[in-house]
């Protein structure tokens, strides 16, 4: 029973630590770029692409190995 209380206390502390902080995974500037791209696509095709789909497409086309190498170099 004590373990349950400990876990509940940790969750409550984590929740309170997150309050007031930005909970978004994408920076606002990058999100605005995605929305601008979305608007351009809509203007030319009359189709609304969801921001989530745009992010997924970007991730599919990304070179993860190059990103990994860049971050290793940056943080070494």
matplotlib code that plots the C-alpha trace (Angstrom):
import matplotlib.pyplot as plt

x = [0.0, 2.9, 4.2, 0.9, 1.0, 4.6, 3.7, 0.6, 2.8, 5.3, 2.6, 1.2, 4.6, 5.2, 1.9, 2.5, 6.0, 4.5, 1.9, 2.7, 5.3, 5.0, 3.7, 4.1, 6.5, 7.1, 8.5, 6.1, 8.2, 8.4, 4.6, 3.9, 6.0, 4.0, 0.8, 2.1, 3.0, -0.5, -2.1, 0.0, -1.1, -4.7, -4.5, -3.2, -5.2, -8.3, -7.3, -6.6, -3.6, -3.5, -0.4, 0.1, 0.3, 2.8, 5.0, 4.8, 5.8, 8.7, 9.8, 9.5, 11.7, 14.3, 17.8, 17.9, 21.5, 22.7, 20.7, 22.2, 25.7, 25.1, 23.8, 26.7, 29.2, 27.4, 27.2, 30.7]
y = [0.0, 2.3, 1.8, 3.0, 6.2, 6.8, 6.4, 8.7, 11.3, 11.2, 11.6, 14.5, 16.2, 15.6, 17.1, 20.2, 20.6, 20.7, 23.2, 26.6, 25.1, 24.8, 21.3, 21.4, 19.1, 21.5, 25.0, 27.7, 29.0, 25.6, 25.1, 28.4, 27.2, 24.0, 26.0, 28.3, 25.2, 23.8, 27.0, 27.0, 23.4, 24.4, 27.4, 25.2, 22.1, 22.9, 20.1, 20.6, 18.5, 18.0, 19.3, 15.8, 14.4, 17.1, 16.2, 12.5, 13.1, 15.2, 12.5, 9.8, 11.8, 12.7, 11.3, 10.0, 8.8, 12.3, 13.8, 11.3, 12.1, 15.8, 15.6, 13.3, 15.8, 18.7, 17.2, 15.5]
z = [0.0, 0.7, -2.8, -4.2, -2.1, -3.3, -6.9, -6.5, -4.8, -7.6, -10.2, -8.3, -8.1, -11.8, -12.7, -10.5, -12.0, -15.5, -14.7, -16.1, -18.5, -22.2, -22.9, -26.7, -28.4, -31.4, -31.1, -31.9, -34.8, -36.4, -35.9, -37.6, -40.6, -40.8, -40.7, -43.5, -45.6, -44.8, -46.1, -49.3, -49.9, -49.3, -51.7, -54.5, -54.0, -51.8, -49.5, -45.8, -44.7, -40.9, -39.1, -37.7, -41.3, -42.2, -39.2, -40.0, -43.6, -42.5, -40.2, -42.9, -45.2, -42.5, -42.5, -38.9, -39.2, -40.2, -37.3, -34.9, -36.1, -35.9, -32.3, -31.3, -32.7, -31.1, -27.6, -27.6]

ax = plt.figure().add_subplot(projection="3d")
ax.plot(x, y, z, "-o")
ax.set_aspect("equal")
plt.show()
